[in-house]
């Protein structure tokens, strides 16, 4: 008698309970995405209140990003083995407690340490939330669940500046973190009431300590290099690097050394994981997943599109505040158009994908993103208004809403349910690494653009070259925030006009590069299979039936 095939599903949610569970999971994801974007608005106030240096302020963001990105793969594997709900709950508890520590911090060391702890919590939340959805939703509800998950990420990324602007204007920066306490409590209540536990039902014994160490150190090194290369130099050191009382100054850049170290660790991880797979041992990540075309090609699309998908969102708020003169709150209201577009797309995406297939909806979404970004690039000028940008932001947001959900669904469509955690973690890692590379490239594009355009605009207005160079350097170092203060200098009106025109042109450059990356990602989707079998199994109309 043939041995029975071991079951891979623990439970499938049906009825109203599935939507209550989805709400709890989406709220948890919303909490970490919202926090990441709110911080960018709150940092200037935190700098003043805590007397942080520029280096301290940058590490408030970097500490979170480094821990988050480097632990995603490990967290996803733990979710598969130890329980996806368990890891999600642990992540929420860590994140909420860390948020309280951030709010109570009184100096740089405390706040940077608490932000790193937040990154740890977020690393548990993101892949476990997605792997739970992949495990307990089936049929048409699964497509709808992915649509909500994707819209949550896109919408919260755009909603963050509005929430951050409101909190810092009418409350204090502390509430940008304390708001996570009531949200976290609601999430935990919802998860315990409605979300079932799922994990691998048949597990290998043992652990992969080497794989865990190599993947964590490798991603830590690569992401550090991408985040800090602009500040400390890509190859040779351009600024002193200090940590734990030790200062690195001169010679090769710490970013370059970290990047090389990270790449070596990741290469070694691949070698080690292949050997362990061949020997039938436990691995931190099953490299055979990349043999699945939808998974391998889907991760390539995720990495490439992430190079430009949200890159404009770091440059556009700076432009609106420094050049146009909007407040942080007004800037957040303008970016709300993107969030609305993302939420609208979540409602339409699931139904549309059932008619024409998820890959086609993904391609439509990425095309909308590219057109929206190009439209923003065309419209950007020193006299542009929020109303003129809103339609393009809405289209951009619809693209994000369509693309994020459908790409996630395509990547996970053929992966075994028992590997949901590690598969979800890998697609999140691809996005994070892509976003880090994109931010580095687009940040460099902005700085180079400022160096060329601000200088040219000032010299066209007969500003002496030494003065033009000095103003350009100030604009580059402040990311444009110095522009309004130039009016206090001799010939201030001309300086403000020239610097503003140069900044506007440089922001256009960022838009063109971001759009090019999204278009490249769109072309990469041609590698994805149509997945007719999967489409039909999810309740979609088979291709050619219309």
C-alpha positions as CSV (number, residue, x, y, z in Angstrom):
1,X,0.0,0.0,0.0
2,X,1.4,3.3,-1.0
3,X,2.3,5.8,1.7
4,X,0.0,8.7,2.1
5,X,1.2,12.1,0.9
6,X,1.8,14.3,4.0
7,X,-0.7,17.1,4.3
8,X,0.6,20.6,3.6
9,X,-2.4,22.7,4.7
10,X,-3.3,23.1,8.4
11,X,-6.6,25.0,7.9
12,X,-8.4,27.1,5.2
13,X,-10.4,30.1,6.3
14,X,-13.9,30.6,5.0
15,X,-16.8,32.9,5.7
16,X,-16.6,36.2,7.6
17,X,-13.7,34.9,9.8
18,X,-11.3,35.1,6.8
19,X,-12.0,38.8,6.3
20,X,-11.6,39.6,10.0
21,X,-8.3,37.7,9.9
22,X,-7.2,39.6,6.9
23,X,-8.1,42.9,8.6
24,X,-5.9,42.0,11.6
25,X,-3.0,41.0,9.4
26,X,-3.3,44.1,7.1
27,X,-3.5,46.4,10.2
28,X,-0.2,44.9,11.4
29,X,1.5,45.5,8.1
30,X,0.0,49.0,7.9
31,X,1.6,49.7,11.3
32,X,5.1,49.0,10.2
33,X,4.8,50.7,6.8
34,X,3.2,53.7,8.3
35,X,5.9,54.0,11.0
36,X,8.7,53.8,8.4
37,X,7.3,56.8,6.5
38,X,6.1,58.8,9.5
39,X,9.7,58.8,10.8
40,X,11.0,60.6,7.8
41,X,8.6,63.5,8.6
42,X,9.3,63.4,12.4
43,X,13.1,63.3,12.2
44,X,13.7,67.1,11.9
45,X,11.7,67.7,15.2
46,X,13.5,64.8,16.9
47,X,16.8,66.3,15.9
48,X,15.9,69.6,17.6
49,X,14.3,68.0,20.8
50,X,17.1,65.4,21.4
51,X,20.0,67.5,20.0
52,X,20.9,64.8,17.5
53,X,23.8,65.3,15.1
54,X,23.3,64.7,11.4
55,X,25.1,61.3,11.8
56,X,22.7,60.4,14.6
57,X,19.6,61.4,12.5
58,X,20.7,59.3,9.6
59,X,21.2,56.3,11.9
60,X,17.7,56.6,13.3
61,X,16.5,55.5,9.8
62,X,19.5,53.3,8.9
63,X,19.4,51.2,12.1
64,X,15.8,50.2,11.3
65,X,16.4,49.4,7.6
66,X,19.6,47.4,8.3
67,X,18.1,45.1,10.9
68,X,14.8,44.8,9.0
69,X,16.3,43.8,5.6
70,X,19.0,41.5,7.0
71,X,16.6,39.3,9.1
72,X,13.7,38.8,6.6
73,X,15.0,35.5,5.3
74,X,15.7,34.1,8.8
75,X,12.3,35.3,10.1
76,X,10.5,33.7,7.2
77,X,12.2,30.4,7.8
78,X,11.3,30.6,11.5
79,X,7.7,31.3,10.6
80,X,7.5,28.0,8.6
81,X,9.1,25.9,11.3
82,X,7.9,27.5,14.5
83,X,4.5,28.8,13.4
84,X,3.5,31.7,11.3
85,X,1.0,33.2,13.7
86,X,3.4,32.8,16.5
87,X,6.2,34.7,14.7
88,X,3.7,37.4,13.7
89,X,2.6,37.9,17.3
90,X,6.2,38.0,18.5
91,X,6.9,40.6,15.9
92,X,4.0,42.8,16.9
93,X,4.9,42.6,20.6
94,X,8.6,43.5,19.8
95,X,7.6,46.3,17.5
96,X,5.1,47.9,20.0
97,X,7.5,47.7,22.9
98,X,10.3,49.1,20.8
99,X,8.0,51.9,19.7
100,X,7.4,52.9,23.3
101,X,11.2,52.8,23.9
102,X,11.7,55.1,20.9
103,X,9.1,57.6,22.3
104,X,10.8,57.5,25.8
105,X,14.3,57.9,24.4
106,X,16.3,60.8,25.7
107,X,19.5,60.5,23.7
108,X,21.0,59.2,20.4
109,X,22.1,55.8,21.7
110,X,18.7,55.0,23.2
111,X,16.7,56.0,20.1
112,X,19.0,54.3,17.6
113,X,18.9,51.1,19.7
114,X,15.1,51.2,19.9
115,X,14.8,51.8,16.2
116,X,17.0,48.7,15.6
117,X,14.6,46.7,17.8
118,X,11.7,48.0,15.8
119,X,13.4,46.6,12.7
120,X,13.6,43.2,14.4
121,X,9.9,43.3,15.1
122,X,9.1,44.4,11.5
123,X,11.2,41.6,10.1
124,X,9.0,39.0,11.8
125,X,5.7,40.8,10.9
126,X,6.1,41.2,7.1
127,X,6.9,37.7,5.8
128,X,4.8,35.9,8.4
129,X,1.7,38.0,7.4
130,X,2.1,37.2,3.8
131,X,2.8,33.5,4.4
132,X,-0.3,33.3,6.6
133,X,-2.4,34.7,3.7
134,X,-0.8,32.3,1.3
135,X,-1.5,29.4,3.6
136,X,-5.1,30.0,4.7
137,X,-6.7,31.8,1.7
138,X,-7.7,29.9,-1.4
139,X,-9.8,30.5,-4.5
140,X,-11.1,33.9,-5.3
141,X,-10.7,35.1,-1.7
142,X,-6.9,34.6,-2.1
143,X,-6.7,37.1,-4.9
144,X,-8.7,39.6,-2.9
145,X,-6.5,39.0,0.1
146,X,-3.3,39.7,-1.9
147,X,-5.0,42.8,-3.3
148,X,-5.7,44.2,0.2
149,X,-2.2,43.3,1.3
150,X,-0.6,45.1,-1.7
151,X,-2.9,48.1,-1.4
152,X,-2.0,48.4,2.3
153,X,1.7,48.7,1.5
154,X,1.3,51.2,-1.3
155,X,-1.4,53.2,0.5
156,X,0.4,53.4,3.8
157,X,3.6,54.5,2.2
158,X,1.8,57.5,0.7
159,X,-0.4,58.1,3.8
160,X,2.6,58.2,6.2
161,X,3.7,61.8,5.3
162,X,0.1,63.0,6.1
163,X,0.0,61.2,9.4
164,X,3.5,62.3,10.3
165,X,2.8,65.9,9.3
166,X,-0.4,66.0,11.4
167,X,1.2,64.4,14.5
168,X,4.3,66.6,14.4
169,X,2.2,69.8,13.8
170,X,-0.6,69.2,16.3
171,X,0.9,66.8,18.8
172,X,4.6,65.8,19.1
173,X,7.0,63.4,17.4
174,X,6.5,61.0,20.4
175,X,3.0,60.2,19.1
176,X,4.4,59.1,15.8
177,X,5.6,56.0,17.7
178,X,3.1,55.8,20.6
179,X,0.3,55.5,18.1
180,X,1.6,52.0,17.5
181,X,0.5,50.9,21.0
182,X,-3.3,51.0,20.4
183,X,-2.8,49.7,16.9
184,X,-0.7,46.9,18.1
185,X,-3.3,45.9,20.8
186,X,-6.0,45.8,18.1
187,X,-3.8,43.7,15.9
188,X,-3.1,41.2,18.7
189,X,-6.8,40.9,19.7
190,X,-7.7,40.3,16.0
191,X,-5.0,37.7,15.4
192,X,-5.8,35.7,18.5
193,X,-9.5,35.7,17.7
194,X,-9.4,35.0,14.0
195,X,-6.0,33.9,12.6
196,X,-5.3,30.1,12.9
197,X,-1.8,28.8,13.5
198,X,-0.1,27.3,10.4
199,X,3.4,25.8,9.9
200,X,5.2,22.9,8.3
201,X,3.4,19.7,9.2
202,X,6.4,17.5,8.4
203,X,9.7,19.0,9.5
204,X,13.3,17.9,9.2
205,X,15.3,17.8,12.3
206,X,18.3,20.0,12.8
207,X,19.1,23.7,12.1
208,X,21.2,25.7,9.7
209,X,23.3,28.0,11.8
210,X,25.8,28.6,9.1
211,X,23.1,29.6,6.6
212,X,21.4,31.9,9.1
213,X,24.7,33.6,9.9
214,X,25.8,34.0,6.3
215,X,22.4,35.3,5.0
216,X,22.1,37.8,7.9
217,X,25.7,39.1,7.6
218,X,25.6,39.1,3.8
219,X,22.4,41.2,3.6
220,X,23.6,43.4,6.5
221,X,26.8,44.2,4.6
222,X,25.2,44.8,1.2
223,X,22.3,46.9,2.5
224,X,24.7,49.0,4.7
225,X,26.9,49.7,1.6
226,X,23.8,50.8,-0.4
227,X,22.5,53.0,2.4
228,X,25.7,54.6,3.5
229,X,27.8,54.6,0.3
230,X,26.7,58.1,-0.7
231,X,27.8,59.5,2.7
232,X,31.0,57.6,3.4
233,X,32.2,57.1,-0.2
234,X,31.5,54.2,-2.6
235,X,35.2,53.1,-2.8
236,X,37.5,55.5,-0.9
237,X,36.5,57.1,2.4
238,X,35.0,60.6,2.1
239,X,33.9,61.1,5.7
240,X,34.8,59.7,9.1
241,X,32.7,56.7,10.2
242,X,32.2,56.4,14.0
243,X,30.6,53.5,15.9
244,X,31.0,52.4,19.5
245,X,33.8,55.0,20.1
246,X,35.8,53.7,17.1
247,X,36.4,56.0,14.2
248,X,37.2,55.0,10.6
249,X,38.8,57.8,8.6
250,X,40.7,57.5,5.3
251,X,41.6,54.6,3.0
252,X,38.9,52.4,1.7
253,X,35.3,53.4,2.5
254,X,33.6,51.4,5.2
255,X,30.7,51.1,2.8
256,X,32.9,49.5,0.2
257,X,34.4,47.0,2.7
258,X,30.9,46.2,4.0
259,X,29.6,45.6,0.5
260,X,32.4,43.3,-0.5
261,X,32.1,41.4,2.8
262,X,28.3,41.1,2.2
263,X,28.7,39.8,-1.3
264,X,31.3,37.2,-0.1
265,X,28.9,36.0,2.6
266,X,26.0,35.7,0.2
267,X,28.1,33.7,-2.3
268,X,29.2,31.4,0.5
269,X,25.6,31.0,1.7
270,X,24.6,29.8,-1.8
271,X,27.5,27.3,-1.8
272,X,26.6,26.1,1.7
273,X,22.9,25.9,1.0
274,X,23.4,23.9,-2.2
275,X,25.6,21.4,-0.3
276,X,23.1,21.0,2.5
277,X,20.2,20.6,0.0
278,X,22.1,17.8,-1.8
279,X,22.8,16.1,1.5
280,X,19.1,16.3,2.5
281,X,19.8,18.6,5.5
282,X,17.8,21.6,6.8
283,X,18.4,24.9,5.0
284,X,17.6,28.5,5.9
285,X,16.3,29.0,2.3
286,X,15.5,26.4,-0.3
287,X,17.3,27.5,-3.5
288,X,15.2,25.1,-5.5
289,X,12.4,27.6,-5.3
290,X,14.2,29.6,-7.9
291,X,13.7,26.7,-10.4
292,X,10.0,27.6,-10.3
293,X,9.6,30.1,-13.2
294,X,7.0,32.2,-11.6
295,X,9.0,32.5,-8.4
296,X,12.4,33.2,-10.0
297,X,11.2,35.6,-12.7
298,X,8.8,37.2,-10.2
299,X,11.6,38.0,-7.8
300,X,13.6,39.5,-10.6
301,X,10.7,41.7,-11.5
302,X,10.2,42.7,-7.8
303,X,13.9,43.7,-7.5
304,X,14.0,45.7,-10.7
305,X,10.7,47.5,-10.2
306,X,11.6,48.4,-6.6
307,X,14.6,50.3,-8.0
308,X,12.2,53.0,-9.1
309,X,8.7,52.3,-7.6
310,X,9.0,54.5,-4.5
311,X,12.2,56.4,-5.4
312,X,10.3,59.5,-6.3
313,X,8.6,59.6,-2.9
314,X,11.9,60.7,-1.2
315,X,12.6,63.5,-3.7
316,X,9.1,64.8,-4.2
317,X,8.3,65.8,-0.6
318,X,11.6,67.7,-0.3
319,X,10.9,69.5,-3.6
320,X,7.3,70.5,-2.4
321,X,8.6,71.8,0.9
322,X,11.8,73.4,-0.1
323,X,10.9,74.9,-3.5
324,X,7.1,75.2,-3.6
325,X,6.9,76.2,0.1
326,X,4.3,73.6,1.4
327,X,4.4,72.5,5.0
328,X,4.9,68.9,5.9
329,X,1.1,68.6,6.5
330,X,0.2,70.1,3.2
331,X,2.7,67.8,1.4
332,X,1.1,64.9,3.1
333,X,-2.3,66.0,1.8
334,X,-1.0,66.1,-1.7
335,X,0.5,62.6,-1.5
336,X,-2.8,61.4,-0.2
337,X,-3.8,61.2,-3.9
338,X,-1.4,58.3,-4.3
339,X,-2.8,56.5,-1.3
340,X,-6.4,56.9,-2.7
341,X,-5.3,55.5,-6.1
342,X,-3.7,52.5,-4.4
343,X,-6.8,51.7,-2.4
344,X,-9.1,52.1,-5.4
345,X,-6.9,49.7,-7.3
346,X,-7.2,47.1,-4.5
347,X,-10.9,47.0,-5.1
348,X,-10.7,46.6,-8.8
349,X,-7.6,44.5,-9.1
350,X,-9.0,41.2,-7.8
351,X,-12.0,41.3,-10.1
352,X,-9.9,42.3,-13.1
353,X,-7.3,39.6,-12.5
354,X,-10.1,37.0,-12.5
355,X,-11.0,38.1,-16.0
356,X,-7.7,38.7,-17.7
357,X,-5.2,37.0,-15.3
358,X,-2.8,38.3,-12.7
359,X,0.1,38.8,-15.0
360,X,-1.8,41.1,-17.3
361,X,-3.1,43.1,-14.3
362,X,0.5,43.4,-13.0
363,X,1.6,44.7,-16.4
364,X,-1.3,47.2,-16.5
365,X,-0.3,48.4,-13.0
366,X,3.4,48.9,-13.9
367,X,2.4,50.7,-17.1
368,X,0.2,53.0,-14.9
369,X,3.2,53.6,-12.5
370,X,5.5,54.5,-15.4
371,X,3.0,56.9,-17.0
372,X,2.2,58.5,-13.6
373,X,5.9,59.0,-12.8
374,X,6.5,60.5,-16.3
375,X,3.5,62.7,-15.9
376,X,4.9,64.0,-12.6
377,X,8.3,64.6,-14.3
378,X,6.6,66.7,-17.0
379,X,4.6,68.7,-14.5
380,X,7.3,69.5,-12.0
381,X,8.3,73.2,-12.0
382,X,8.8,76.0,-9.6
383,X,5.2,77.1,-10.1
384,X,3.4,73.7,-10.0
385,X,0.5,73.3,-7.6
386,X,-0.7,70.3,-5.7
387,X,-3.8,70.1,-7.8
388,X,-1.7,69.8,-10.9
389,X,0.3,66.8,-9.4
390,X,-2.7,65.0,-7.9
391,X,-4.0,63.3,-11.0
392,X,-0.6,61.8,-11.8
393,X,-0.1,60.8,-8.2
394,X,-3.5,59.1,-8.3
395,X,-2.5,57.2,-11.5
396,X,0.8,56.3,-9.9
397,X,-1.0,55.0,-6.9
398,X,-3.4,52.9,-8.9
399,X,-0.4,51.3,-10.6
400,X,1.2,50.5,-7.2
401,X,-2.1,49.0,-6.0
402,X,-2.4,46.8,-9.1
403,X,1.2,45.8,-9.3
404,X,2.1,45.1,-5.7
405,X,-0.8,42.7,-5.1
406,X,-0.6,40.9,-8.4
407,X,3.2,40.5,-8.3
408,X,3.0,39.0,-4.8
409,X,0.4,36.6,-5.9
410,X,2.4,35.6,-9.0
411,X,5.6,35.0,-7.0
412,X,3.8,32.7,-4.5
413,X,1.4,31.1,-7.0
414,X,3.3,27.9,-7.5
415,X,5.4,27.7,-4.3
416,X,4.5,24.9,-1.9
417,X,2.4,26.1,1.0
418,X,4.7,24.6,3.5
419,X,7.5,26.9,2.2
420,X,5.3,30.0,2.3
421,X,7.4,31.7,5.0
422,X,10.7,31.5,3.2
423,X,9.2,32.3,-0.2
424,X,7.4,35.4,1.3
425,X,10.6,36.4,3.0
426,X,12.6,36.2,-0.3
427,X,10.1,38.3,-2.2
428,X,10.2,40.9,0.6
429,X,14.0,40.8,0.6
430,X,14.1,41.3,-3.2
431,X,11.9,44.4,-2.8
432,X,14.0,45.7,0.1
433,X,17.3,45.2,-1.7
434,X,15.9,46.7,-4.9
435,X,14.6,49.7,-2.9
436,X,18.0,50.2,-1.3
437,X,19.8,50.0,-4.7
438,X,17.2,52.4,-6.2
439,X,17.4,54.9,-3.4
440,X,21.2,54.9,-3.7
441,X,21.0,55.4,-7.5
442,X,18.2,58.0,-7.3
443,X,19.9,59.8,-4.4
444,X,23.0,60.0,-6.5
445,X,21.0,61.2,-9.5
446,X,19.5,64.0,-7.3
447,X,22.9,65.1,-6.0
448,X,24.6,65.0,-9.4
449,X,21.6,66.9,-10.9
450,X,21.8,69.6,-8.2
451,X,25.5,69.9,-8.8
452,X,24.9,70.6,-12.5
453,X,21.6,72.3,-12.6
454,X,21.8,74.7,-9.6
455,X,25.2,75.9,-10.7
456,X,24.0,76.4,-14.3
457,X,20.9,78.3,-13.2
458,X,22.8,80.5,-10.9
459,X,25.6,81.3,-13.4
460,X,22.9,82.1,-16.1
461,X,21.7,84.7,-13.6
462,X,25.2,86.2,-13.5
463,X,26.0,84.9,-10.0
464,X,29.8,84.8,-9.5
465,X,31.1,81.2,-9.9
466,X,32.5,81.0,-6.4
467,X,29.2,82.0,-4.9
468,X,27.3,79.7,-7.3
469,X,29.5,76.8,-6.1
470,X,29.0,77.6,-2.5
471,X,25.2,77.8,-2.9
472,X,25.2,74.5,-4.8
473,X,27.2,72.7,-2.1
474,X,24.8,74.1,0.5
475,X,21.8,72.9,-1.5
476,X,23.3,69.4,-2.0
477,X,24.3,69.0,1.7
478,X,20.8,70.1,2.9
479,X,18.8,68.2,0.3
480,X,17.3,71.6,-0.6
481,X,16.1,72.6,2.8
482,X,18.5,75.6,2.8
483,X,16.8,77.2,-0.3
484,X,14.2,79.3,1.6
485,X,17.0,80.8,3.8
486,X,19.0,82.0,0.8
487,X,16.6,85.0,0.6
488,X,18.5,86.4,3.6
489,X,21.8,86.5,1.7
490,X,22.9,89.4,-0.6
491,X,21.1,89.1,-3.9
492,X,18.9,86.6,-2.2
493,X,16.0,86.7,-4.6
494,X,18.2,85.7,-7.5
495,X,19.8,82.9,-5.4
496,X,16.4,81.5,-4.4
497,X,15.2,81.6,-8.0
498,X,18.2,79.9,-9.4
499,X,18.5,77.3,-6.7
500,X,14.7,76.5,-7.0
501,X,14.9,76.1,-10.8
502,X,17.9,73.9,-10.4
503,X,16.2,71.8,-7.8
504,X,13.1,71.4,-10.0
505,X,15.2,70.3,-13.0
506,X,17.1,67.8,-10.7
507,X,13.8,66.3,-9.4
508,X,12.8,65.8,-13.1
509,X,16.0,63.8,-13.5
510,X,15.0,61.6,-10.6
511,X,11.5,61.1,-12.2
512,X,13.1,60.0,-15.6
513,X,15.4,57.5,-13.9
514,X,12.6,56.1,-11.7
515,X,10.3,55.7,-14.7
516,X,13.1,54.0,-16.7
517,X,13.5,51.4,-13.9
518,X,9.7,50.7,-13.7
519,X,9.6,50.3,-17.5
520,X,12.6,47.9,-17.3
521,X,10.6,46.0,-14.7
522,X,7.6,46.0,-17.0
523,X,9.7,44.4,-19.8
524,X,11.0,41.8,-17.3
525,X,7.4,40.6,-16.7
526,X,7.6,39.1,-20.2
527,X,9.6,36.3,-18.6
528,X,6.6,35.4,-16.4
529,X,4.5,32.4,-17.4
530,X,0.8,33.0,-18.0
531,X,0.1,30.4,-15.3
532,X,-3.2,29.2,-16.9
533,X,-3.5,26.2,-14.5
534,X,-3.1,28.4,-11.5
535,X,-5.5,31.0,-12.9
536,X,-8.2,28.4,-13.3
537,X,-7.6,26.9,-9.9
538,X,-8.1,30.3,-8.3
539,X,-11.5,30.8,-9.9
540,X,-10.3,32.9,-12.8
541,X,-11.6,32.6,-16.3
542,X,-9.2,30.6,-18.4
543,X,-7.3,32.6,-21.1
544,X,-9.2,32.9,-24.3
545,X,-12.6,32.3,-22.8
546,X,-13.7,35.9,-23.2
